[in-house]
Amino acid sequence: MTIVADTSVIMAVIMGEPAKASIKQLTQNQKVIGPASIPWEIGNAFSAMFKRQRISLEDAQKGYDIFKMIPIQYVDID
């Protein structure tokens, strides 16, 4: 099965939100695709959290490192 992910789903996993367990279970051993803009959107999300002092710069960097380990196939959108 192919699953389409967006930034909010990815951030929920990275940030350990309550939906993390079910998202991981649903996507395990599945093909996950998303728009090619996701890396920039993830960066913007961490930037916004840092500016609002919700996370430290170190935590933002760790979160982005976690993001880079998530296997997502990016697709271009017309």
C-alpha positions in Angstrom: 0.0 0.0 0.0 1.1 3.6 -0.7 0.5 6.2 2.0 0.6 9.9 1.4 2.1 11.8 4.3 2.0 15.6 5.0 4.1 17.7 7.3 1.7 17.5 10.2 1.9 13.7 10.3 5.7 13.8 10.1 5.9 16.4 12.9 3.6 14.4 15.1 6.0 11.4 14.9 9.1 13.5 15.4 7.6 15.5 18.3 6.2 12.4 20.1 2.6 13.5 19.9 -0.2 11.1 21.0 -0.8 9.9 17.5 2.8 8.8 17.0 2.2 5.1 17.9 -0.7 4.7 15.5 1.1 6.6 12.7 4.1 4.3 13.0 1.9 1.2 13.1 0.0 2.3 10.0 3.1 3.2 8.0 5.3 0.3 9.0 6.4 -1.7 6.0 4.4 0.6 3.7 5.6 3.0 0.9 5.3 6.5 2.2 5.1 9.4 -0.3 4.7 13.1 0.0 5.2 16.4 -1.8 8.7 17.5 -2.6 8.2 20.6 -0.4 8.1 18.6 2.8 11.8 19.2 3.8 11.2 23.0 3.6 7.9 22.7 5.5 9.6 20.7 8.3 12.4 23.3 8.5 9.8 26.1 8.7 7.9 24.2 11.4 11.1 23.9 13.5 12.0 27.5 12.9 8.6 28.7 14.0 8.8 26.5 17.2 12.3 27.9 17.9 11.2 31.5 17.4 8.3 31.0 19.8 10.7 29.4 22.3 8.8 26.1 22.3 12.0 24.2 21.6 15.7 24.9 21.8 18.0 25.2 18.7 19.6 21.9 19.7 16.2 20.2 19.9 15.3 21.6 16.5 18.5 20.2 15.0 17.9 16.8 16.6 14.3 16.8 15.2 15.5 17.6 11.7 18.1 14.8 12.0 15.2 12.4 12.9 13.3 13.7 9.9 16.1 12.9 7.6 15.9 9.2 8.7 12.3 8.8 7.8 12.0 7.0 4.4 9.8 9.2 2.3 9.6 9.2 -1.5 9.1 12.7 -2.7 6.9 13.5 -5.6 6.7 16.7 -7.6 3.3 18.4 -7.7 2.1 20.3 -10.8 
